[in-house]
Amino acid sequence: MADRNDDLLTRTSWCDARHAQKEIDRGRAHGNKAALWLRVRIQAFMFHIGCVVQQHYGKVLIMGMLILACLIVGIKFAVVETNVEKLWVEAGGRLQEELKYTTETLGVGEGTTQQIIIQTPNLDGTNILSQEALEIHLQSALAATKVEVEMYGKTWDLGDVCFKADLPSFEDNLLQGYLEVLVPCILITPLDCFWEGSKLLGPYSPIHVPFDLDIDLVWTKLDPLEILENLKDYSDYFGDLDALFGIFETAGIGHAYQTKPCLNPEDPDCPEKAPN
């Protein structure tokens, strides 16, 4: 009792809210009456619960064990969602439709997962589809495509592990080799609406061009139809290119990114065919 009386004298409101409220009512102390009123009722409620638990401790113990057993059984049926698409992609949104179309059209390799870059504005309500935001998105995506990993005595880059569309086989091994290097990774990005989207496509390995042809085999400067026209003079080496013309026409490749507007028209590499 001595310890409790010391607490009542030195830390009254901390020890007993009801006693502190009485002292304030008598004018011998001051404090927040509203907070003390709430604490009085909470302490009384908790004291009542403690008395009930003490009187029916057996029932409380059994009930607690039953609840715990139910929770343990429920964990067996719990499913932890780890698919980043379902966690972050808006249901019924444009991106979900494009991912579904890509999967149904191109297929998905075994163990393939979608990696997503999430970009949000600094201020709520800000339009993320601005030139400045898209340029930031471009730098982030470029940094992701340039990541290299040393493993098993070899250097791996994005082109080694990403998912690519399948192309038909050609009898000409030289042409087949060029196409395998040029086919880009499957990327879905708003940058595809601009010439800058070609900066993400590589190729990630250098390509040697035979016969000293004036051809830049990088997507930022690549004009597929123009290249096929130039290669017609070397049909003895590349064979019949009509099949490839047909594939490009069916896929709608055309002039690739060369006729798309530039996000930054002041970029010195912006192609002359760009509308802006």
C-alpha positions as CSV (number, residue, x, y, z in Angstrom):
1,M,0.0,0.0,0.0
2,A,2.9,2.3,0.7
3,D,4.1,2.1,-3.0
4,R,0.6,2.8,-4.2
5,N,0.1,5.8,-1.9
6,D,3.4,7.2,-3.1
7,D,2.2,7.0,-6.7
8,L,-1.0,8.7,-5.8
9,L,0.9,11.5,-4.2
10,T,3.6,12.0,-6.8
11,R,2.0,10.8,-10.0
12,T,-1.7,10.8,-9.4
13,S,-3.0,11.2,-12.9
14,W,-0.6,8.5,-14.1
15,C,-1.7,6.0,-11.4
16,D,-5.5,6.6,-11.1
17,A,-7.5,8.6,-13.5
18,R,-10.6,8.6,-11.3
19,H,-8.7,10.0,-8.3
20,A,-7.0,12.6,-10.5
21,Q,-10.5,13.7,-11.8
22,K,-11.7,14.1,-8.2
23,E,-8.7,16.2,-7.3
24,I,-9.4,18.5,-10.3
25,D,-13.0,18.8,-9.3
26,R,-12.0,19.8,-5.8
27,G,-9.7,22.5,-7.2
28,R,-6.5,21.0,-5.8
29,A,-5.1,20.1,-9.3
30,H,-5.5,21.1,-12.9
31,G,-5.4,19.1,-16.2
32,N,-7.3,18.0,-19.2
33,K,-10.7,17.0,-18.0
34,A,-11.9,15.5,-21.3
35,A,-8.9,13.2,-21.4
36,L,-9.4,12.2,-17.8
37,W,-13.1,11.5,-18.4
38,L,-12.2,9.1,-21.2
39,R,-9.4,7.4,-19.2
40,V,-11.8,6.9,-16.2
41,R,-14.2,5.0,-18.5
42,I,-11.4,3.0,-20.2
43,Q,-10.0,2.0,-16.8
44,A,-13.4,1.0,-15.5
45,F,-14.1,-1.1,-18.7
46,M,-10.7,-2.8,-18.5
47,F,-11.2,-3.6,-14.8
48,H,-14.6,-5.1,-15.5
49,I,-13.1,-7.3,-18.3
50,G,-10.3,-8.4,-16.0
51,C,-12.9,-9.4,-13.3
52,V,-14.9,-11.4,-15.9
53,V,-11.8,-13.2,-17.2
54,Q,-10.7,-14.0,-13.7
55,Q,-14.1,-15.5,-12.8
56,H,-14.3,-17.6,-16.1
57,Y,-10.7,-18.3,-16.8
58,G,-11.3,-21.8,-18.0
59,K,-13.9,-20.7,-20.6
60,V,-11.6,-17.9,-21.7
61,L,-8.7,-20.2,-22.1
62,I,-10.6,-22.8,-24.1
63,M,-12.2,-20.0,-26.3
64,G,-8.8,-18.6,-27.0
65,M,-7.4,-22.0,-28.1
66,L,-10.4,-22.5,-30.4
67,I,-9.8,-19.2,-32.1
68,L,-6.1,-19.9,-32.5
69,A,-6.9,-23.3,-34.0
70,C,-9.3,-21.7,-36.5
71,L,-6.6,-19.2,-37.5
72,I,-4.0,-21.9,-38.0
73,V,-6.4,-23.8,-40.2
74,G,-7.1,-20.7,-42.2
75,I,-3.4,-20.1,-42.9
76,K,-3.4,-23.4,-44.8
77,F,-5.9,-22.0,-47.3
78,A,-4.3,-18.5,-47.5
79,V,-2.8,-17.4,-50.8
80,V,-0.1,-14.8,-50.9
81,E,-0.3,-12.8,-54.1
82,T,3.2,-12.3,-55.5
83,N,2.2,-11.5,-59.1
84,V,3.3,-7.9,-59.6
85,E,0.8,-7.5,-62.5
86,K,-2.2,-8.3,-60.2
87,L,-0.8,-6.1,-57.4
88,W,0.0,-3.0,-59.4
89,V,-1.7,-3.1,-62.8
90,E,-5.2,-1.5,-62.8
91,A,-7.9,-4.1,-63.4
92,G,-9.5,-3.4,-66.8
93,G,-7.0,-0.7,-67.6
94,R,-5.1,-0.1,-70.8
95,L,-1.9,-1.8,-69.6
96,Q,-3.8,-5.0,-68.6
97,E,-5.3,-5.2,-72.0
98,E,-1.9,-4.8,-73.7
99,L,-0.3,-7.4,-71.5
100,K,-3.2,-9.8,-72.2
101,Y,-2.9,-9.2,-76.0
102,T,0.9,-9.7,-75.9
103,T,0.5,-13.0,-74.0
104,E,-2.2,-14.3,-76.3
105,T,-0.4,-13.2,-79.5
106,L,3.2,-14.0,-78.7
107,G,2.9,-16.5,-75.9
108,V,4.8,-16.6,-72.7
109,G,7.9,-18.8,-72.1
110,E,8.1,-21.1,-69.2
111,G,8.9,-19.2,-66.0
112,T,8.4,-15.9,-67.7
113,T,7.4,-12.9,-65.5
114,Q,6.5,-9.3,-66.3
115,Q,8.9,-6.7,-64.8
116,I,7.2,-3.4,-64.3
117,I,8.6,0.1,-63.7
118,I,6.1,2.1,-61.6
119,Q,6.3,5.9,-62.0
120,T,4.2,8.3,-59.9
121,P,4.0,12.1,-59.7
122,N,5.5,14.0,-56.8
123,L,2.2,15.9,-56.3
124,D,-1.2,14.4,-56.3
125,G,-3.2,15.3,-59.3
126,T,-0.2,16.0,-61.5
127,N,-0.3,14.6,-65.0
128,I,2.3,12.0,-65.3
129,L,2.1,12.0,-69.1
130,S,4.2,15.2,-69.6
131,Q,7.3,15.6,-71.6
132,E,9.4,16.0,-68.5
133,A,7.9,12.9,-66.8
134,L,8.4,10.8,-70.0
135,E,12.0,11.8,-70.2
136,I,12.5,10.7,-66.6
137,H,10.8,7.4,-67.5
138,L,13.2,7.1,-70.5
139,Q,16.3,7.5,-68.3
140,S,14.9,4.9,-65.8
141,A,14.1,2.4,-68.5
142,L,17.5,2.9,-70.1
143,A,19.3,2.3,-66.8
144,A,17.3,-1.0,-66.5
145,T,18.2,-2.2,-70.0
146,K,21.9,-1.6,-69.4
147,V,22.1,-3.7,-66.2
148,E,24.8,-6.5,-66.5
149,V,25.4,-9.4,-64.2
150,E,28.5,-11.6,-63.9
151,M,27.5,-15.3,-63.4
152,Y,29.0,-18.6,-64.3
153,G,32.0,-16.9,-65.8
154,K,29.9,-14.9,-68.3
155,T,28.4,-11.5,-68.6
156,W,24.7,-11.5,-69.0
157,D,22.6,-8.5,-70.1
158,L,18.9,-7.9,-70.8
159,G,19.1,-9.3,-74.3
160,D,20.3,-12.7,-73.0
161,V,17.4,-13.2,-70.6
162,C,14.4,-11.2,-71.9
163,F,11.4,-12.6,-73.8
164,K,11.4,-12.1,-77.5
165,A,9.0,-12.8,-80.3
166,D,9.6,-15.9,-82.3
167,L,10.5,-15.4,-86.0
168,P,10.2,-18.0,-88.8
169,S,13.3,-19.8,-89.8
170,F,15.2,-18.8,-92.9
171,E,17.4,-21.1,-95.0
172,D,20.1,-18.4,-95.1
173,N,22.1,-18.6,-91.9
174,L,23.6,-15.1,-92.3
175,L,20.2,-13.5,-92.5
176,Q,18.9,-15.6,-89.6
177,G,21.8,-14.5,-87.4
178,Y,21.2,-10.8,-88.1
179,L,17.5,-11.2,-87.3
180,E,18.1,-13.0,-84.0
181,V,20.3,-10.1,-82.8
182,L,18.0,-7.4,-84.1
183,V,14.7,-8.8,-82.7
184,P,14.2,-6.7,-79.5
185,C,12.9,-7.7,-76.1
186,I,9.1,-7.4,-75.6
187,L,8.7,-4.0,-74.0
188,I,5.4,-2.1,-73.4
189,T,5.9,1.5,-72.7
190,P,4.3,4.9,-73.6
191,L,7.7,5.7,-75.2
192,D,6.7,3.5,-78.1
193,C,4.6,6.5,-79.3
194,F,7.8,8.4,-79.8
195,W,11.1,7.9,-81.6
196,E,12.8,7.7,-78.1
197,G,11.2,4.3,-77.6
198,S,13.8,2.9,-80.0
199,K,16.6,3.7,-77.5
200,L,15.4,0.8,-75.3
201,L,15.6,-1.8,-78.1
202,G,19.3,-2.1,-78.6
203,P,20.6,-4.3,-80.1
204,Y,22.6,-5.0,-76.9
205,S,25.5,-6.6,-78.8
206,P,27.4,-5.1,-81.7
207,I,26.6,-6.3,-85.2
208,H,29.2,-6.5,-88.0
209,V,27.8,-5.3,-91.3
210,P,29.3,-7.1,-94.3
211,F,30.3,-5.7,-97.7
212,D,30.9,-2.2,-96.2
213,L,27.2,-1.4,-96.4
214,D,26.3,2.0,-95.1
215,I,23.7,0.6,-92.6
216,D,23.3,1.3,-88.9
217,L,21.9,-1.8,-87.3
218,V,20.6,0.0,-84.2
219,W,16.9,0.7,-83.7
220,T,17.4,4.4,-83.2
221,K,18.6,4.6,-86.9
222,L,17.0,1.5,-88.3
223,D,14.7,1.7,-91.3
224,P,13.7,-1.9,-92.1
225,L,12.1,-1.3,-95.5
226,E,15.1,0.9,-96.6
227,I,17.5,-1.8,-95.5
228,L,15.7,-4.5,-97.4
229,E,15.8,-2.4,-100.5
230,N,19.5,-2.0,-100.2
231,L,20.0,-5.7,-99.6
232,K,18.3,-6.6,-102.9
233,D,21.6,-6.0,-104.6
234,Y,23.1,-8.8,-102.5
235,S,20.4,-11.4,-103.1
236,D,23.1,-14.0,-103.9
237,Y,24.2,-13.8,-100.2
238,F,20.9,-13.2,-98.5
239,G,18.6,-15.2,-100.8
240,D,15.0,-14.2,-101.6
241,L,13.9,-11.3,-99.4
242,D,10.2,-11.4,-100.5
243,A,9.3,-13.5,-97.5
244,L,10.8,-11.0,-95.1
245,F,9.1,-8.1,-96.9
246,G,5.8,-10.0,-96.4
247,I,6.5,-10.4,-92.7
248,F,7.3,-6.8,-92.2
249,E,4.2,-5.7,-94.0
250,T,2.0,-8.1,-92.0
251,A,3.5,-7.0,-88.7
252,G,3.2,-3.3,-89.6
253,I,6.9,-2.7,-89.0
254,G,7.3,-0.3,-92.0
255,H,9.9,2.3,-91.3
256,A,9.9,1.4,-87.6
257,Y,10.6,4.4,-85.3
258,Q,12.0,6.7,-88.0
259,T,8.6,8.2,-88.8
260,K,7.4,8.7,-85.2
261,P,7.6,12.1,-83.5
262,C,10.5,12.9,-81.2
263,L,9.8,13.5,-77.5
264,N,12.7,15.9,-77.6
265,P,12.9,17.4,-81.2
266,E,16.3,19.1,-80.2
267,D,17.9,15.6,-79.9
268,P,20.7,15.6,-82.5
269,D,19.8,12.0,-83.4
270,C,16.1,12.7,-84.0
271,P,15.5,11.3,-87.5
272,E,14.7,13.6,-90.5
273,K,11.6,11.6,-91.2
274,A,10.1,12.5,-87.8
275,P,6.9,14.6,-88.1
276,N,8.2,17.2,-85.7
